[in-house]
Amino acid sequence: MLGQFPDAIAELLVSMEADVYPKNKAELSDLIDGSIGEGSSFQREFGYYAHGVDASTATLPDGWEQRLILVAGENTRQVRGLVLGSS
């Protein structure tokens, strides 16, 4: 949720985990867990990890896809991602 608020206080912007939903390739969820998931060598190296999730992971209200916010910039090395926006 905080992806839309890049100027929030630092304590709210730091997390050691992220849920990653490969929207157009749902089959990659397991690969994400295995490659960069909790307890992985990626986590040991970088100090954070990702959970591969799919459309069944969370129950979201109608219209959630219309509230997605594009996040990309220097701090993402120009990699583009979408985050849930508030209503």
Summary of the structure (lengths in Angstrom):
residues: 87
radius of gyration: 13.7
end to end distance: 10.6
largest distance: 38.3
contacts: 181
relative contact order: 0.21
helix: 36%
strand: 18%
